[in-house]
Amino acid sequence: MSESAEVEVKLDDGGSSIKLPINVMVLFFHLHISHSTDRCNLSSCNVTICSPRCNHRSTAPCRISAMEFCPKDTHNSHASPIFCSLTQRTDVGVTGSSVFDYDAETDCRFMFDLRSDLNSEDIGVVDGIFQLFSIIQRGTDINQGETLENDLRQLFEDLVGVFVQQQPDHYVVKLLQATLLEFSNLFGGLATLEDWQRLDAVVSGGHNSANITTALPACISESSDLFQIAWKFQQVCRLRVSFMEGNHRHTKYSSLLFNMLLQLEFNNDEINDACFFIRQARDGGVEDSISDIMHSKVQLNYMTHVATSPSIIEDDKVIIVANRLSQQSQKQVGASVGNEYTHLYVFSFILYFCLCSSSADHNYFSFIIYYY
């Protein structure tokens, strides 16, 4: 549990972490597509990974570009996500930014108050946890007919009541953790292409029933199979994540899993933080290449956080508390690793080894720059 004396908001982690595959967690990392007004295709419609500013520093493009994803170092490592909901309302929440540049605001808005999920009469607020719960129920009953929305809502409210009774001080985060674990178990941790396809069958049904056109935008249909499934999932479930610790690992892995290339821009020979991803064309559904990319056995220990308060949760104050926790977490990681390099120092080593020794063993340096 983390709190601030100045603001009346807390970040509740429930006192324990949960272990989840990284394949599952990246589904909640928001994929923001800037659709071209002239032509909708992969080269014209850029992708930005965006979230609320919950990390005290932005993701370094040079690190994402230079570092390799290391399954061995990632497996069993720790990350600190804070969960929120994407909202279409403009009068609530905070504006999301590119993970590479917190000054580059997008038109995405996020709310941290997941308690609103627990009140079916709270009209206009996105039900992030309930939507994930609905996907689980539809995935369980996919061959037993469509479950009515009212029935789903009643099942969810009954479940909420159980957690309120058993965990009155932590019921929101405990409910979230249980729902995440159940989702992961139902779809096999998204360890295989078949698991992703089973998820696709469920969210495609929800995608259609939500009165969203069944014709995918051209740039979506041209994207890789996994990107398409992740995009459809995010249309029917607006539960999202922002990493107080773990931005670099999850950004790098997302780029690999969804077949995206980071486009670096330079100003006066310096890397501009206004970077974005370009998706690569579909590979024709070749399963071997997907299996090579997908590190199905990589699981992390996630200290999942939710915002809580005895009154209204003010989103801008959540950002303040999250940044403090992020900074504290970085200091702890630096102490455990033994050496905490600054961005400039790390980049100097990267540049030196890339230019001077393409065959050198970079494992130690890769771990240092890659972990946080």
C-alpha positions in Angstrom: 0.0 0.0 0.0 1.4 3.4 -1.0 0.1 6.7 0.0 0.9 10.4 0.1 0.4 12.8 3.1 -0.5 15.7 0.8 -3.3 14.1 -1.2 -6.2 12.0 -0.2 -5.6 9.1 -2.6 -3.9 5.7 -2.2 -2.6 3.1 -4.5 -3.7 -0.3 -3.2 -1.7 -3.4 -4.3 -3.6 -5.8 -2.0 -0.4 -6.7 -0.2 0.7 -9.3 -2.8 1.7 -9.7 -6.4 0.2 -12.0 -9.0 2.1 -14.0 -11.7 0.8 -13.5 -15.2 2.2 -14.2 -18.7 3.5 -11.1 -20.4 1.4 -12.1 -23.4 -1.7 -11.4 -21.3 -0.5 -8.1 -19.8 0.4 -6.4 -23.1 -3.3 -6.7 -24.1 -4.0 -3.9 -21.7 -1.3 -1.6 -23.0 -3.3 0.9 -25.1 -2.6 0.8 -28.8 -3.5 4.3 -30.2 -3.8 4.5 -34.0 -3.5 7.8 -35.8 -5.7 7.0 -38.8 -4.7 8.9 -42.0 -7.5 11.0 -43.4 -6.2 10.5 -47.0 -5.4 6.8 -47.1 -5.9 4.1 -44.4 -2.9 1.7 -44.7 0.0 0.4 -42.6 2.5 3.1 -43.8 0.1 6.0 -43.3 -1.6 5.1 -40.0 1.0 5.3 -37.2 0.7 3.4 -33.9 1.5 4.9 -30.5 1.5 3.1 -27.2 0.0 5.5 -24.8 -1.0 5.6 -21.1 -1.5 8.1 -18.3 1.8 9.5 -17.0 2.3 7.2 -14.1 6.1 6.6 -14.6 8.4 9.4 -13.4 10.3 9.3 -16.7 9.3 8.5 -20.2 10.4 5.5 -22.2 13.8 6.1 -24.0 13.4 5.4 -27.8 17.1 4.6 -28.0 16.7 1.8 -25.5 13.8 0.3 -27.3 15.6 0.5 -30.6 18.9 -0.9 -29.3 18.0 -3.5 -26.7 17.1 -7.1 -27.3 14.2 -8.7 -25.6 15.7 -11.1 -23.1 13.2 -13.8 -22.0 15.6 -15.1 -19.3 16.0 -11.7 -17.6 12.3 -10.9 -18.0 10.9 -14.2 -16.6 10.1 -13.9 -12.9 11.1 -10.2 -12.8 8.8 -7.7 -11.1 6.7 -4.9 -12.6 4.3 -2.4 -11.1 1.2 -1.6 -13.2 -1.6 0.6 -12.2 -4.9 -0.2 -13.8 -7.4 2.4 -15.2 -10.1 2.5 -17.8 -10.2 4.2 -21.2 -13.1 6.6 -21.3 -14.8 8.4 -24.2 -16.0 11.2 -21.9 -14.1 14.5 -22.1 -15.3 15.8 -18.7 -13.5 13.2 -16.6 -10.2 11.5 -16.4 -6.7 12.6 -17.5 -5.2 12.8 -21.0 -3.0 10.0 -22.1 0.4 10.5 -23.7 2.9 8.6 -25.7 5.1 6.4 -23.5 8.1 8.0 -25.4 7.1 11.6 -24.8 4.9 12.7 -22.0 4.5 16.1 -23.5 2.9 14.5 -26.6 -0.7 14.3 -25.5 -3.2 12.3 -27.4 -7.0 12.4 -27.6 -7.2 9.4 -25.3 -8.5 9.8 -21.8 -8.2 7.5 -18.8 -10.0 7.2 -15.5 -8.4 5.6 -12.4 -11.6 5.0 -10.4 -12.4 1.4 -11.0 -15.0 1.5 -8.3 -17.5 2.9 -10.8 -17.5 -0.6 -12.4 -19.3 -1.8 -9.3 -22.3 0.5 -9.7 -24.6 -0.6 -12.5 -26.5 2.7 -12.3 -23.3 4.8 -12.9 -24.3 5.7 -16.5 -21.6 6.9 -18.9 -18.7 5.4 -17.0 -16.8 2.6 -18.7 -17.0 -0.7 -16.9 -13.5 -2.0 -17.4 -13.5 -5.0 -14.9 -17.0 -5.9 -15.9 -16.1 -6.0 -19.5 -13.2 -8.4 -18.8 -15.6 -10.5 -16.7 -18.1 -10.6 -19.6 -15.4 -11.8 -22.0 -14.6 -14.6 -19.5 -18.2 -15.6 -19.3 -18.7 -15.6 -23.0 -15.5 -17.6 -23.5 -16.8 -20.2 -21.0 -20.3 -20.3 -22.7 -19.2 -19.8 -26.3 -20.9 -23.1 -27.3 -23.9 -22.6 -25.1 -25.5 -19.6 -26.6 -25.3 -15.9 -25.9 -25.5 -14.9 -22.2 -27.8 -12.0 -21.7 -26.3 -8.7 -20.5 -28.6 -8.5 -17.5 -27.6 -12.0 -16.5 -23.9 -11.1 -16.8 -24.5 -8.0 -14.7 -26.2 -9.9 -12.0 -23.4 -12.6 -11.9 -20.8 -9.8 -11.7 -22.6 -8.0 -8.9 -22.9 -11.3 -7.0 -19.2 -11.7 -7.4 -18.5 -8.2 -6.2 -20.5 -8.9 -3.1 -18.3 -11.9 -2.2 -15.1 -9.8 -2.5 -16.6 -6.9 -0.5 -17.5 -9.4 2.3 -14.2 -11.2 2.3 -11.8 -8.3 1.5 -13.6 -5.1 2.6 -10.4 -3.0 2.6 -9.0 -4.4 -0.7 -12.0 -5.7 -2.6 -11.4 -3.7 -5.8 -7.8 -4.8 -6.3 -8.5 -8.4 -5.2 -11.5 -8.6 -7.6 -9.2 -7.2 -10.4 -6.5 -9.7 -9.6 -8.9 -12.7 -9.6 -10.4 -11.6 -12.9 -7.1 -11.2 -14.6 -6.0 -14.7 -13.4 -9.2 -16.3 -14.5 -8.9 -14.6 -17.9 -5.4 -15.8 -18.3 -6.3 -19.4 -17.3 -9.3 -19.5 -19.6 -7.2 -18.6 -22.7 -4.2 -20.6 -21.8 -2.1 -17.6 -20.9 -2.2 -16.8 -24.7 0.7 -19.1 -25.1 -0.2 -20.4 -28.5 -1.7 -19.1 -31.7 -4.7 -21.3 -31.0 -5.2 -19.5 -27.7 -5.3 -16.2 -29.5 -7.7 -17.5 -32.0 -10.1 -18.6 -29.2 -9.9 -15.1 -27.8 -10.5 -13.7 -31.3 -13.7 -15.8 -31.6 -15.1 -14.3 -28.3 -14.1 -10.7 -28.8 -15.2 -10.7 -32.4 -18.7 -11.7 -31.2 -18.6 -8.9 -28.6 -17.2 -6.5 -31.3 -20.2 -7.2 -33.5 -22.8 -7.1 -30.7 -21.5 -3.7 -29.6 -22.9 -2.2 -32.8 -19.4 -1.6 -34.2 -19.1 -2.2 -37.9 -17.9 -5.6 -38.8 -15.7 -4.3 -41.6 -12.3 -3.6 -40.1 -10.4 -0.5 -41.1 -8.0 -1.2 -43.9 -4.9 -0.7 -41.8 -6.2 -3.2 -39.2 -7.0 -5.9 -41.7 -3.5 -5.5 -43.2 -1.9 -5.9 -39.7 -0.5 -9.1 -38.2 -3.0 -11.6 -36.8 -2.1 -10.9 -33.2 -2.3 -7.1 -33.7 -5.8 -7.5 -35.1 -6.9 -9.7 -32.1 -5.4 -7.2 -29.6 -7.2 -4.3 -31.4 -10.5 -6.1 -31.3 -10.0 -7.0 -27.7 -9.4 -3.3 -26.8 -12.7 -2.4 -28.6 -14.8 -4.4 -26.2 -12.7 -4.1 -23.1 -11.5 -0.7 -22.0 -9.5 -1.8 -19.0 -6.0 -0.4 -19.5 -2.6 -0.3 -17.7 0.1 2.2 -17.1 3.5 1.0 -15.8 5.1 2.7 -12.8 7.9 0.1 -13.4 8.2 -2.0 -16.5 7.6 0.4 -19.4 10.7 -0.6 -21.4 10.2 -4.4 -21.1 6.5 -4.2 -22.1 7.0 -1.6 -24.9 9.8 -3.7 -26.4 7.9 -6.9 -26.2 4.7 -5.3 -27.7 6.7 -4.1 -30.7 7.9 -7.7 -31.3 4.7 -9.5 -30.6 2.6 -7.2 -32.8 5.2 -6.9 -35.5 5.8 -3.1 -35.2 9.0 -1.2 -36.1 9.9 1.9 -34.1 10.4 4.9 -36.3 13.2 7.1 -34.9 13.3 10.8 -35.8 16.3 13.0 -35.4 16.7 16.8 -34.7 20.2 18.1 -35.0 21.6 14.5 -34.7 19.7 13.9 -31.5 16.8 11.4 -31.2 13.4 13.1 -31.1 11.1 11.6 -28.5 8.2 12.1 -30.9 8.5 8.5 -32.1 5.9 6.1 -33.3 5.5 2.5 -34.6 4.8 1.3 -38.1 3.1 -2.0 -38.4 4.6 -4.6 -40.7 2.4 -6.5 -43.3 0.8 -9.8 -42.4 3.1 -12.8 -42.9 0.4 -14.9 -44.5 -0.4 -16.6 -41.2 2.8 -18.5 -41.0 2.6 -20.1 -37.5 6.4 -20.8 -37.2 7.3 -17.1 -37.3 4.6 -16.3 -34.7 5.9 -19.0 -32.4 9.4 -17.7 -32.7 8.2 -14.2 -31.6 5.8 -15.3 -28.8 7.7 -16.0 -25.6 4.8 -18.1 -24.1 6.7 -19.1 -20.9 7.7 -15.6 -19.8 5.8 -14.7 -16.7 6.3 -11.7 -14.4 5.4 -10.9 -10.8 3.0 -8.0 -11.1 2.3 -5.7 -8.2 -1.1 -4.7 -9.5 -2.3 -1.3 -8.2 -5.7 0.4 -8.2 -6.4 3.9 -7.0 -8.6 4.2 -3.9 -10.0 7.0 -1.8 -12.7 7.5 0.9 -14.3 10.0 -1.5 -14.0 11.0 -5.2 -10.8 9.8 -6.8 -9.1 12.8 -8.4 -7.1 11.5 -11.4 -4.4 14.2 -11.4 -3.6 13.3 -7.8 -3.3 9.7 -8.7 -0.6 10.7 -11.2 1.3 12.5 -8.4 1.3 9.5 -6.1 2.1 7.1 -9.0 5.2 9.1 -10.0 6.5 9.1 -6.4 6.1 5.4 -6.2 7.7 5.0 -9.6 10.7 7.0 -8.4 11.0 4.9 -5.2 10.8 1.7 -7.3 13.6 2.8 -9.5 15.9 3.5 -6.6 15.2 0.0 -5.2 15.9 -1.6 -8.6 19.1 0.4 -8.8 20.2 -0.8 -5.4 19.5 -4.4 -6.2 21.3 -4.3 -9.6 24.3 -2.6 -8.0 24.7 0.1 -10.6 22.2 2.7 -11.6 23.2 4.4 -14.9 21.6 7.6 -16.1 20.1 7.7 -19.6 23.1 9.5 -21.0 25.6 7.1 -19.5 23.6 4.1 -20.7 23.3 5.5 -24.2 27.0 6.2 -24.3 27.7 2.5 -23.7 25.2 1.4 -26.2 26.6 3.7 -28.9 30.1 2.7 -28.1 29.5 -1.1 -28.3 27.3 -0.8 -31.4 29.9 1.2 -33.3 33.1 -0.5 -32.0 32.3 -4.1 -31.4 29.4 -5.8 -33.1 30.6 -9.1 -31.8 31.0 -8.2 -28.2 29.1 -9.8 -25.4 26.5 -7.2 -24.3 24.5 -9.3 -21.9 25.4 -7.5 -18.8 24.8 -4.0 -20.3 21.5 -5.2 -21.9 20.2 -6.3 -18.5 21.0 -2.9 -16.9 19.4 -0.8 -19.6 16.5 -3.2 -20.2 15.2 -4.0 -16.8 13.5 -0.8 -15.7 
